[in-house]
Amino acid sequence: MVPDAEVRDAVLKQGTKVKFDYAILTADDLRKQINPSDAELQTFFKTNAARYANAIPEARKIRFIAFDYGQIPGGVPQVSDAEIAQYYATHQDQYKVDDRVRVRHILIKSTTPADDAAAKKKAQDLLQQIRSGADFAKLARENSDDPGSKQAGGELGFLQHGTTVPEFDKMAFSLNPGQVSDLVKTRFGYHIIQTEEKQTAHVKPLEEVKLQIVPQLQRQKQTAAAQAYAQQLASESQKNGMDKAAEAHGLKVVTTDYVPQGSVVPSLADSAALMTQAFSVKANTAPQTVATGEGMAVFQVADVHTAHAPTFEEYKSHIADDYAQQQVPQLLDKKTRELADKAHAYNDVKKAAKEVGATVKTSDLVGQQAQVPEIGALTGPAAQVFTLSQGQISGPVNTGRAGVVMQVLDKQVPSDAEVAKTMDQARDAMVGQRRDDVFSVYVSNLEKQYTKDKLISYGKKAQAAPQPVVPQS
């Protein structure tokens, strides 16, 4: 049982609301106030030498010859009918079509016993109209409860076995093209199904898939031709040097600046693979080949600058940022305390804020679950605002991103009647929470003990296959 006093305190705490002015010093604003001298930065740089030992990352100078697919000598070989036929013969599985039917339906929903009779009657009336010659598609658009198909006249397109719930599946595949079913009851309601076309399992003929095969074979031939050409350039570059190899084929050698890993080479459609391989080999090793998105390239690493510490001058701006980042927490704490001291001395947050350069904002009337701009949740040190009386000023609140001092403008506390009204509900909630906490601890301890005693073990849980449903119903 939870004592009344404890419940009352919880109700008062949850129901109390406050409105307040608050002065803010943000870490970003304070960072701008940090202007160290060169001497201070030099000292910081020397003190943190280990931090900057490899601040300048490894960089590499790369030389490469690139070509696109249109520059392959002789062009890309054409695909012959014999090659198409051979590919088709060895990839029959890709062109298999299972049994399938093209259907449309009208759904009249029935989700509870109470509406079942009315739904069934409506469906029977529609079925009678269809059998009397009414337009199926028109009735579907006007009456179907399937939003995914009604505007298309009930069309569901081609379905394979298992696509729909069993009752629908069985009926759809039992009908001949043009036939309309009797009412079919599923968990969605009552369906009227018309099978429009049936296809038995078969392999698509070559003529039907030829236009799919040709581009695949062309890509294969294009890739093979590009690789062969690239390997030829690599061999000639190894024998005669890259410049002569490029000149012999009317190509150019490109030399990059010293670039770090992950850089982009603007002249290539895709330089990711080049940069990855270039940082995995030593300088001046044999020329390598690599794909570039729209062709290939042959490259060599000409030189390597290993990772190293920068000079003070070339890294000064970074050092200044790091220095400020280190100083901000101390400065934020100091300035927030100064703001709080002045606010208490003047009994005026606004006056104190003006002296220390803080910004003043006003909250809404908020409770403990509220999020306040620049402060966030009113938890932790910020929760003290709920303990203050009207006009009182908080102590310094440091959120890490900002320093805040608050002055209460208005405070609303639940009346005795309001407290009494919610006491029982609050007590039940507290008892339930404590019961859950105790049970959670008990289960956790029991699980640990059983695991220790090897009475339980864990394995992968089998995943149940999802039940198929009528598409978009």
C-alpha positions in Angstrom: 0.0 0.0 0.0 1.2 3.5 -0.8 0.8 6.1 2.0 -1.6 8.9 1.4 1.1 11.5 1.9 3.2 10.0 -0.8 0.3 9.7 -3.2 -0.7 13.4 -2.5 2.9 14.5 -3.2 2.8 12.7 -6.5 -0.5 14.2 -7.5 0.7 17.7 -6.6 3.9 17.2 -8.5 2.2 15.9 -11.6 -0.5 18.6 -11.6 1.7 21.6 -10.9 2.2 24.0 -13.8 4.5 27.0 -14.1 5.2 29.9 -16.4 8.6 31.5 -16.2 11.1 33.9 -17.8 14.4 32.2 -18.5 17.8 33.7 -19.4 19.9 31.6 -21.7 23.6 31.4 -22.5 24.2 28.9 -25.4 27.5 27.0 -25.9 27.5 28.2 -29.5 27.3 31.9 -28.5 30.1 31.5 -25.9 32.3 29.7 -28.4 32.3 32.9 -30.4 33.7 34.8 -27.4 36.8 32.6 -27.1 39.6 34.4 -28.9 42.9 32.9 -27.8 46.2 34.4 -28.7 48.7 32.6 -30.9 50.8 31.9 -27.9 47.9 30.2 -26.2 47.2 28.2 -29.3 50.9 27.2 -29.7 50.9 26.0 -26.1 47.7 24.0 -26.7 49.2 22.5 -29.9 52.3 21.4 -28.1 50.4 20.0 -25.1 48.2 18.0 -27.4 50.9 16.8 -29.8 49.7 13.2 -29.6 46.2 14.4 -30.7 47.7 15.9 -33.9 50.3 13.2 -34.7 48.3 11.9 -37.7 45.9 14.9 -38.2 47.0 15.2 -41.9 45.8 11.9 -43.4 47.7 9.8 -45.8 47.4 11.1 -49.3 48.4 9.5 -52.7 49.2 10.8 -56.1 47.6 8.6 -58.7 48.3 8.3 -62.5 45.7 6.7 -64.7 44.5 6.0 -68.2 40.8 5.9 -68.5 38.5 4.9 -71.4 34.7 4.6 -71.8 33.0 1.7 -73.6 32.7 3.7 -76.8 36.6 3.9 -77.0 37.1 0.1 -77.1 38.9 -0.8 -80.3 36.5 -2.4 -82.8 33.5 -1.5 -80.7 31.5 -3.9 -78.7 31.0 -7.3 -80.4 27.5 -8.0 -81.6 25.3 -10.7 -80.2 24.5 -13.6 -82.5 21.3 -15.6 -82.8 23.3 -18.7 -81.7 24.5 -16.9 -78.5 20.9 -15.8 -77.8 19.6 -19.4 -78.2 22.4 -20.8 -76.1 21.7 -18.3 -73.3 18.0 -19.1 -73.5 18.6 -22.9 -73.3 20.8 -22.6 -70.2 18.6 -20.2 -68.3 15.2 -21.9 -68.7 14.3 -21.3 -65.0 14.3 -17.6 -65.5 11.5 -17.8 -68.0 9.2 -20.3 -66.2 5.6 -19.0 -65.6 3.6 -20.7 -62.9 -0.2 -21.4 -63.1 -1.9 -18.0 -62.8 -5.3 -16.4 -63.3 -6.4 -12.8 -64.1 -9.4 -12.0 -62.0 -11.6 -9.2 -60.8 -13.9 -9.2 -57.8 -16.4 -7.3 -55.8 -16.0 -7.3 -52.0 -18.8 -6.6 -49.5 -17.2 -6.4 -46.1 -18.5 -8.4 -43.2 -16.3 -8.2 -40.1 -18.8 -8.8 -37.3 -21.8 -11.2 -36.8 -24.0 -8.2 -36.6 -23.4 -7.0 -40.1 -23.0 -10.4 -41.8 -26.7 -10.8 -42.8 -26.8 -7.3 -44.4 -23.5 -7.9 -46.2 -24.6 -11.2 -47.5 -27.9 -9.9 -48.8 -26.2 -7.0 -50.6 -23.7 -9.4 -52.2 -26.5 -11.7 -53.3 -28.4 -8.8 -54.9 -25.2 -7.7 -56.8 -24.6 -11.3 -58.0 -28.2 -11.6 -59.3 -27.7 -8.3 -61.2 -24.5 -9.7 -62.8 -26.1 -12.9 -63.8 -28.9 -10.9 -65.3 -26.4 -9.1 -67.5 -25.3 -6.1 -65.5 -21.8 -4.7 -66.0 -19.4 -6.3 -63.5 -16.9 -3.4 -63.6 -19.6 -0.8 -63.1 -21.0 -2.6 -60.1 -17.5 -3.0 -58.6 -16.8 0.7 -58.9 -20.1 1.6 -57.3 -20.3 -1.1 -54.6 -17.0 -2.8 -53.8 -15.4 -2.3 -50.4 -11.9 -3.1 -51.7 -10.3 0.4 -52.1 -7.4 -1.1 -54.0 -9.4 -2.4 -56.9 -12.8 -0.8 -57.0 -11.8 2.1 -59.2 -10.3 -0.3 -61.7 -13.6 -2.2 -61.9 -12.5 -4.8 -59.4 -9.4 -5.8 -61.4 -6.7 -7.6 -59.4 -4.5 -8.6 -62.3 -2.7 -11.9 -62.5 -2.5 -14.0 -59.3 -0.5 -17.1 -58.6 -1.4 -19.8 -56.2 -1.0 -18.7 -52.6 -1.3 -15.0 -53.3 -4.8 -14.8 -51.8 -6.6 -16.3 -48.8 -7.4 -20.0 -49.4 -11.1 -19.7 -50.1 -10.5 -17.0 -52.7 -7.6 -18.8 -54.3 -9.5 -22.1 -54.7 -12.5 -20.4 -56.4 -10.4 -18.2 -58.7 -8.5 -21.2 -60.1 -11.6 -23.4 -60.4 -13.4 -21.0 -62.8 -13.0 -20.9 -66.5 -12.4 -17.6 -68.3 -15.6 -15.5 -68.3 -17.2 -17.4 -65.5 -18.6 -15.7 -62.3 -18.5 -17.4 -59.0 -21.2 -17.9 -56.4 -20.6 -15.9 -53.2 -17.3 -16.7 -51.6 -17.0 -16.0 -47.8 -13.6 -15.1 -46.4 -12.5 -13.3 -43.3 -12.8 -10.0 -45.3 -16.4 -10.5 -46.2 -18.3 -11.8 -49.3 -16.6 -11.8 -52.7 -18.0 -12.2 -56.2 -15.2 -13.4 -58.4 -14.8 -13.4 -62.2 -11.9 -15.2 -63.8 -10.9 -13.4 -67.0 -7.9 -15.4 -68.2 -6.0 -18.5 -67.2 -2.5 -19.5 -67.9 -1.1 -22.9 -67.2 2.5 -23.3 -66.1 4.9 -23.0 -69.0 8.2 -21.7 -70.2 8.0 -18.4 -72.2 9.0 -18.9 -75.8 12.3 -17.5 -77.0 10.7 -14.9 -79.2 8.9 -13.5 -76.2 12.0 -13.0 -74.1 14.6 -12.3 -76.8 14.5 -8.5 -76.1 15.4 -9.3 -72.5 18.3 -11.6 -73.3 20.0 -9.3 -75.9 20.9 -6.5 -73.5 22.2 -8.9 -70.9 24.5 -10.6 -73.5 25.6 -7.2 -74.8 26.5 -6.1 -71.2 28.5 -9.3 -70.8 30.4 -8.8 -74.0 30.9 -5.1 -73.3 32.4 -6.0 -69.9 34.6 -8.7 -71.3 35.9 -6.4 -74.1 36.6 -3.6 -71.6 38.5 -5.9 -69.3 40.6 -7.3 -72.2 41.4 -3.8 -73.4 42.2 -2.6 -69.9 44.5 -5.6 -69.4 46.2 -4.9 -72.7 46.8 -1.3 -71.6 48.2 -2.5 -68.3 50.6 -4.9 -69.9 51.8 -2.2 -72.3 52.1 0.3 -69.5 54.2 -2.1 -67.5 56.5 -2.7 -70.5 56.7 0.8 -72.0 55.4 3.1 -69.4 52.0 4.7 -69.1 52.7 7.7 -71.2 53.8 5.6 -74.3 50.9 3.1 -73.8 48.4 6.0 -73.7 49.9 7.7 -76.7 49.8 4.5 -78.7 46.0 4.3 -78.3 45.1 7.9 -78.5 44.4 8.2 -74.8 45.7 10.5 -72.1 47.4 10.0 -68.7 45.8 11.9 -65.9 47.8 12.7 -62.7 45.9 13.6 -59.6 47.1 15.9 -56.8 47.9 14.2 -53.5 44.4 13.1 -52.5 43.2 11.4 -49.3 41.2 8.2 -49.2 37.6 8.6 -50.2 38.2 11.5 -52.5 36.3 11.9 -55.8 38.1 12.1 -59.1 36.0 14.5 -61.2 36.9 13.2 -64.6 35.6 9.7 -63.8 31.9 8.7 -63.7 32.6 6.6 -60.6 36.0 6.8 -58.9 35.1 4.8 -55.7 36.7 1.6 -56.8 39.8 3.4 -58.1 40.3 5.1 -54.8 39.8 1.9 -52.8 42.3 -0.1 -54.8 44.8 2.8 -55.0 45.0 2.8 -51.2 45.5 -0.9 -51.0 48.7 -1.1 -53.1 52.2 0.2 -52.7 53.6 3.1 -54.8 55.0 2.2 -58.2 53.7 -1.4 -58.2 52.5 -2.9 -61.5 49.6 -1.1 -63.2 46.2 -2.2 -62.0 42.8 -2.3 -63.8 39.6 -1.0 -62.3 36.0 -0.3 -63.4 34.9 3.4 -63.5 31.2 3.3 -64.1 31.2 4.1 -67.8 34.3 2.2 -68.7 37.6 1.2 -67.1 41.0 2.6 -66.0 44.6 1.5 -65.7 46.3 3.1 -62.8 49.5 3.3 -60.7 50.2 5.0 -57.4 53.0 7.5 -58.2 53.8 8.6 -54.7 52.5 8.4 -51.1 52.5 11.1 -48.4 52.0 9.2 -45.1 49.8 10.5 -42.4 51.7 13.1 -40.3 51.3 16.0 -37.9 50.6 19.4 -39.5 52.6 22.5 -38.9 51.0 25.0 -36.5 50.3 27.5 -39.3 48.6 25.1 -41.7 46.4 23.7 -39.0 45.8 26.9 -37.0 42.0 27.2 -37.7 41.5 23.6 -36.5 43.5 24.1 -33.4 41.5 27.2 -32.6 38.3 25.2 -32.9 39.6 22.4 -30.7 40.8 25.0 -28.2 37.4 26.6 -28.1 35.7 23.2 -27.8 37.8 22.4 -24.7 37.2 25.8 -23.1 33.4 26.1 -23.7 32.2 23.7 -20.9 34.2 25.6 -18.2 33.2 29.0 -19.6 29.5 27.9 -19.8 29.6 26.8 -16.2 31.3 30.0 -15.0 29.0 32.3 -16.9 25.9 30.5 -15.9 26.9 30.8 -12.2 27.6 34.5 -12.8 24.2 34.9 -14.4 22.5 33.2 -11.4 24.4 35.2 -8.8 23.4 38.5 -10.5 19.8 37.4 -11.0 19.5 36.7 -7.3 21.3 39.9 -6.3 18.9 42.0 -8.5 16.0 39.7 -8.0 15.6 40.2 -11.7 16.5 37.7 -14.4 16.1 40.2 -17.2 18.5 42.7 -15.7 21.1 40.0 -15.0 20.8 38.7 -18.5 21.5 42.1 -20.0 24.7 42.5 -18.0 26.1 39.1 -19.0 24.8 39.0 -22.6 22.2 36.3 -22.2 19.0 36.0 -24.1 15.6 36.1 -22.3 12.6 34.0 -23.3 9.3 33.3 -21.7 7.8 29.8 -21.4 4.2 28.8 -21.8 2.3 27.5 -18.7 3.8 24.0 -18.6 3.8 20.9 -16.6 6.6 18.4 -15.9 6.2 16.5 -19.1 6.7 19.6 -21.3 9.6 20.4 -23.6 10.8 24.0 -23.4 12.9 25.5 -26.2 16.6 25.7 -25.4 16.1 23.8 -22.1 14.4 20.6 -23.3 12.6 18.4 -20.7 12.1 19.9 -17.3 13.9 17.1 -15.5 17.1 17.0 -13.6 18.3 20.4 -12.4 15.6 22.1 -14.5 12.9 20.5 -12.4 13.7 22.9 -9.5 11.4 25.4 -11.2 8.4 23.5 -9.9 9.6 23.9 -6.3 9.8 27.7 -6.6 7.1 30.2 -5.6 6.0 33.0 -7.9 8.8 35.6 -8.3 11.5 33.2 -7.1 14.7 32.6 -9.1 16.3 29.2 -9.8 19.9 28.3 -9.3 22.2 27.8 -12.4 21.0 25.0 -14.8 23.6 23.6 -17.1 22.2 21.4 -19.9 25.5 21.0 -21.6 24.3 22.9 -24.6 23.1 25.9 -22.7 23.2 27.6 -19.3 19.8 28.7 -17.9 18.4 30.7 -15.0 14.6 30.8 -14.5 12.3 33.2 -12.7 8.7 32.0 -12.0 6.0 34.3 -13.3 2.9 32.2 -12.5 2.4 28.9 -10.7 -0.8 26.8 -10.6 -1.1 24.0 -8.1 -4.0 21.6 -8.0 -6.7 22.4 -5.4 -7.5 20.1 -2.5 -10.7 19.1 -4.4 -8.7 18.3 -7.6 -6.1 16.3 -5.5 -8.9 14.3 -3.8 -10.5 13.5 -7.1 -7.4 11.9 -8.5 -6.0 10.3 -5.4 -7.4 6.8 -6.0 -6.4 6.7 -9.7 -2.8 7.9 -8.8 -2.6 5.3 -6.0 -3.6 2.5 -8.3 -1.0 3.6 -10.9 1.7 3.8 -8.2 0.8 0.4 -6.8 0.8 -1.1 -10.3 4.1 0.4 -11.2 5.7 -0.9 -8.0 4.2 -4.4 -8.6 5.6 -4.4 -12.1 9.0 -3.3 -10.8 9.2 -6.0 -8.2 8.0 -8.7 -10.6 10.5 -7.5 -13.2 13.4 -7.9 -10.7 12.0 -11.3 -9.6 11.9 -12.6 -13.2 15.3 -11.2 -14.0 16.9 -12.9 -11.0 15.1 -16.1 -11.7 16.2 -16.1 -15.3 19.8 -15.5 -14.2 19.7 -18.4 -11.7 18.1 -20.8 -14.2 20.6 -19.9 -16.9 23.4 -20.4 -14.4 22.0 -23.8 -13.4 21.6 -24.6 -17.1 17.9 -25.2 -16.7 17.1 -22.9 -19.6 18.9 -22.1 -22.9 18.1 -19.9 -25.8 17.9 -20.6 -29.5 16.5 -19.0 -32.6 12.7 -18.7 -32.7 11.0 -20.1 -35.8 9.2 -17.4 -37.7 5.7 -18.2 -38.8 4.9 -17.6 -42.4 2.6 -14.7 -42.9 -1.0 -15.6 -44.0 -1.7 -14.5 -47.6 -4.5 -12.1 -48.1 -6.6 -10.8 -50.9 -4.4 -8.1 -52.6 -5.3 -4.6 -51.3 -8.5 -5.8 -49.6 
